[in-house]
Amino acid sequence: MDEALEVVELVADSGLEEAFAWVLRIVGILCLLAGLGLWLGGFMNLLWVPALLVALGLFLLVAPQVLLFVVELTG
């Protein structure tokens, strides 16, 4: 976890925190859409794959705000 915070702190110091946050959000939206597409596509024998993609997508949508908030509190 310390390494992730160091990377986020380095990004925040360089002034690219908004670009970093948007890249994570875009990847999160793509994972979310892929998971929903697999689920709606009828791949019910592999139900854990769409569920995992949806959970990863939701995490990546929330992670930038949480990581940047933690970096602001610590630094």
N, CA and C of each residue as an Amber inpcrd file, in Angstrom:
protein
   225
   0.8260000  -1.1870000   0.0000000   0.0000000   0.0000000   0.0000000
   0.8720000   1.2530000   0.0000000   2.0210000   1.1670000   0.6540000
   2.9180000   2.3220000   0.6970000   3.4180000   2.7010000  -0.6910000
   3.6750000   1.6750000  -1.5210000   4.1500000   1.9550000  -2.8720000
   3.0860000   2.6650000  -3.6910000   1.8320000   2.2560000  -3.5240000
   0.7360000   2.9080000  -4.2530000   0.5920000   4.3590000  -3.8200000
   0.7250000   4.6110000  -2.5310000   0.6340000   5.9920000  -2.0470000
   1.8120000   6.8270000  -2.5320000   2.9920000   6.2090000  -2.6470000
   4.1520000   6.9380000  -3.1730000   3.9470000   7.3210000  -4.6320000
   3.3750000   6.4120000  -5.4110000   3.1060000   6.7050000  -6.8180000
   2.0840000   7.8230000  -6.9380000   1.0300000   7.7560000  -6.1360000
  -0.0080000   8.7910000  -6.1810000   0.5630000  10.1230000  -5.7100000
   1.4290000  10.0940000  -4.7030000   2.0530000  11.3320000  -4.2240000
   2.9590000  11.9340000  -5.2970000   3.6910000  11.0850000  -6.0110000
   4.5380000  11.5670000  -7.1000000   3.6970000  12.1890000  -8.2050000
   2.5870000  11.5620000  -8.5270000   1.6840000  12.1090000  -9.5510000
   1.0880000  13.4240000  -9.0770000   0.7080000  13.4940000  -7.8110000
   0.1190000  14.7270000  -7.2740000   1.1490000  15.8520000  -7.2580000
   2.3970000  15.5310000  -6.9500000   3.4440000  16.5530000  -6.9340000
   3.7530000  17.0790000  -8.3320000   3.6090000  16.2370000  -9.3380000
   3.8990000  16.6680000 -10.7040000   2.7400000  17.4210000 -11.3330000
   1.5950000  17.4700000 -10.6730000   0.4530000  18.2080000 -11.1840000
  -0.4010000  17.4220000 -12.1520000  -0.2160000  16.1240000 -12.2220000
  -0.9810000  15.2900000 -13.1450000  -2.0700000  14.4830000 -12.4460000
  -2.5070000  14.9380000 -11.2720000  -3.4760000  14.1390000 -10.5300000
  -4.8140000  14.0190000 -11.2430000  -5.2250000  15.0550000 -11.9490000
  -6.4910000  14.9790000 -12.6670000  -6.4000000  14.0080000 -13.8450000
  -5.2900000  14.0280000 -14.5650000  -5.1150000  13.0960000 -15.6810000
  -5.0650000  11.6520000 -15.1730000  -4.3680000  11.4340000 -14.0630000
  -4.2810000  10.1080000 -13.4510000  -5.6610000   9.6240000 -13.0210000
  -6.4300000  10.5180000 -12.4110000  -7.7720000  10.1610000 -11.9540000
  -8.6720000   9.8210000 -13.1320000  -8.5770000  10.5880000 -14.2060000
  -9.4270000  10.3160000 -15.3660000  -9.0380000   9.0340000 -16.0760000
  -7.7690000   8.6980000 -16.1200000  -7.3580000   7.4310000 -16.7270000
  -7.9290000   6.2650000 -15.9320000  -7.8460000   6.3440000 -14.6060000
  -8.4250000   5.2760000 -13.7780000  -9.9330000   5.2020000 -13.9400000
 -10.5930000   6.3450000 -14.0390000 -12.0500000   6.3500000 -14.2240000
 -12.4380000   5.7420000 -15.5670000 -11.7040000   6.0590000 -16.6150000
 -12.0200000   5.5100000 -17.9420000 -11.8380000   3.9930000 -17.9510000
 -10.7510000   3.5200000 -17.3480000 -10.5320000   2.0730000 -17.2550000
 -11.6430000   1.4370000 -16.4220000 -12.0750000   2.1080000 -15.3580000
 -13.1740000   1.5980000 -14.5370000 -14.4760000   1.5120000 -15.3040000
 -14.7710000   2.5170000 -16.0990000 -15.9940000   2.4900000 -16.9030000
 -15.9320000   1.3720000 -17.9340000 -14.7680000   1.1810000 -18.5520000
 -14.6200000   0.0960000 -19.5270000 -14.7960000  -1.2730000 -18.8790000
 -14.2390000  -1.4630000 -17.6900000 -14.4170000  -2.7360000 -16.9760000
 -15.8760000  -2.9450000 -16.5920000 -16.5180000  -1.8920000 -16.1430000
 -17.9250000  -1.9750000 -15.7640000 -18.7890000  -2.3400000 -16.9640000
 -18.5640000  -1.6900000 -18.0880000 -19.3280000  -1.9870000 -19.2980000
 -19.0410000  -3.3900000 -19.8240000 -17.7930000  -3.8250000 -19.7430000
 -17.4490000  -5.1780000 -20.1800000 -18.1360000  -6.2210000 -19.3030000
 -18.1450000  -5.9840000 -18.0040000 -18.8160000  -6.9110000 -17.0970000
 -20.3120000  -6.9760000 -17.3340000 -20.9260000  -5.8160000 -17.5420000
 -22.3620000  -5.8020000 -17.8260000 -22.6640000  -6.4490000 -19.1750000
 -21.7980000  -6.2310000 -20.1530000 -21.9830000  -6.8590000 -21.4580000
 -21.8860000  -8.3700000 -21.3900000 -20.9230000  -8.8740000 -20.6350000
 -20.8050000 -10.3240000 -20.4750000 -22.0110000 -10.8980000 -19.7410000
 -22.4670000 -10.1840000 -18.7300000 -23.6120000 -10.6590000 -17.9570000
 -24.8790000 -10.6610000 -18.8030000 -25.1090000  -9.5770000 -19.5410000
 -26.3000000  -9.4950000 -20.3800000 -26.1740000 -10.3640000 -21.6240000
 -24.9520000 -10.7000000 -22.0150000 -24.7350000 -11.5420000 -23.1800000
 -25.0820000 -13.0020000 -22.9570000 -25.2970000 -13.3760000 -21.7340000
 -25.7480000 -14.7280000 -21.4580000 -24.6580000 -15.7080000 -21.0990000
 -23.5120000 -15.2360000 -20.6800000 -22.4480000 -16.1390000 -20.2670000
 -22.6480000 -16.5140000 -18.7950000 -23.7160000 -17.2230000 -18.5230000
 -24.0940000 -17.5090000 -17.1450000 -23.2560000 -18.6240000 -16.5180000
 -22.5780000 -19.4460000 -17.3330000 -21.7450000 -20.4760000 -16.7350000
 -20.4660000 -19.8910000 -16.1440000 -20.1090000 -18.6720000 -16.5450000
 -18.9490000 -17.9760000 -15.9850000 -19.4060000 -16.7060000 -15.2830000
 -20.3130000 -16.8430000 -14.3390000 -20.9080000 -15.6860000 -13.6820000
 -19.8950000 -14.9050000 -12.8550000 -18.8270000 -15.5440000 -12.4110000
 -17.8530000 -14.8410000 -11.5780000 -17.0360000 -13.8430000 -12.3940000
 -16.8870000 -14.0560000 -13.7110000 -16.1080000 -13.1340000 -14.5440000
 -16.7970000 -11.7710000 -14.6540000 -18.0990000 -11.7210000 -15.0290000
 -18.7540000 -10.4110000 -15.0620000 -18.8210000  -9.7500000 -13.6900000
 -19.0280000 -10.5490000 -12.6480000 -19.0890000  -9.9820000 -11.3030000
 -17.7470000  -9.3690000 -10.9160000 -16.6720000 -10.0300000 -11.2690000
 -15.3360000  -9.5200000 -10.9770000 -15.0570000  -8.2400000 -11.7570000
 -15.4520000  -8.1990000 -13.0240000 -15.2510000  -7.0010000 -13.8400000
 -16.0730000  -5.8210000 -13.3260000 -17.3040000  -6.0800000 -12.9040000
 -18.1450000  -5.0090000 -12.3680000 -17.5550000  -4.4890000 -11.0640000
 -17.1060000  -5.3800000 -10.1920000 -16.5030000  -4.9510000  -8.9250000
 -15.2220000  -4.1600000  -9.1680000 -14.3900000  -4.6130000 -10.1050000
 -13.1650000  -3.8940000 -10.4380000 -13.4850000  -2.5210000 -11.0210000
 -14.4910000  -2.4520000 -11.8730000 -14.8960000  -1.1800000 -12.4520000
 -15.3720000  -0.1990000 -11.4070000 -16.1830000  -0.6680000 -10.4670000
 -16.6560000   0.2100000  -9.3940000 -15.5110000   0.6700000  -8.5090000
 -14.5640000  -0.2380000  -8.2330000 -13.4050000   0.1390000  -7.4290000
 -12.5830000   1.2130000  -8.1300000 -12.3590000   1.0550000  -9.4360000
 -11.5550000   2.0210000 -10.1700000 -12.2690000   3.3630000 -10.3340000
 -13.5860000   3.3690000 -10.2580000 -14.3100000   4.6370000 -10.3020000
 -14.1660000   5.4020000  -8.9940000 -14.0390000   4.6890000  -7.8810000
 -13.9610000   5.3190000  -6.5650000 -12.5170000   5.5460000  -6.1170000
 -11.5950000   4.7160000  -6.5630000 -10.2120000   4.7430000  -6.0910000
  -9.5000000   6.0770000  -6.2600000  -9.6560000   6.7890000  -7.3730000
  -8.9040000   8.0500000  -7.5040000  -9.2340000   9.0660000  -6.4120000
 -10.5080000   9.2140000  -6.0860000 -10.8720000  10.1720000  -5.0450000
 -10.3050000   9.7580000  -3.6940000 -10.3750000   8.4740000  -3.3950000
  -9.8910000   7.9910000  -2.1040000  -8.3720000   8.1410000  -2.0070000
  -7.6480000   7.7380000  -3.0410000  -6.1830000   7.8300000  -3.0120000
  -5.7060000   9.2750000  -2.9210000  -6.3130000  10.1670000  -3.7040000
  -5.8980000  11.5700000  -3.6490000  -6.2470000  12.2030000  -2.3060000
  -7.3610000  11.7860000  -1.7020000  -7.7280000  12.2890000  -0.3740000
  -6.7270000  11.8370000   0.6750000  -6.3070000  10.5700000   0.5970000
  -5.3290000  10.0390000   1.5590000  -3.9870000  10.7600000   1.4030000
  -3.5820000  11.0210000   0.1580000  -2.3170000  11.7240000  -0.0680000
  -2.3960000  13.1450000   0.4780000  -3.5360000  13.8090000   0.3130000
  -3.6750000  15.1660000   0.8570000  -3.6110000  15.1590000   2.3770000
  -4.1760000  14.1340000   3.0030000  -4.1450000  14.0710000   4.4740000
  -2.7370000  13.7910000   4.9960000  -1.9920000  12.9520000   4.2980000
  -0.6780000  12.5860000   4.7930000   0.4050000  13.5720000   4.3820000
   0.1860000  14.2870000   3.3100000   1.2780000  15.1070000   2.8220000
   1.0070000  16.5560000   2.8680000
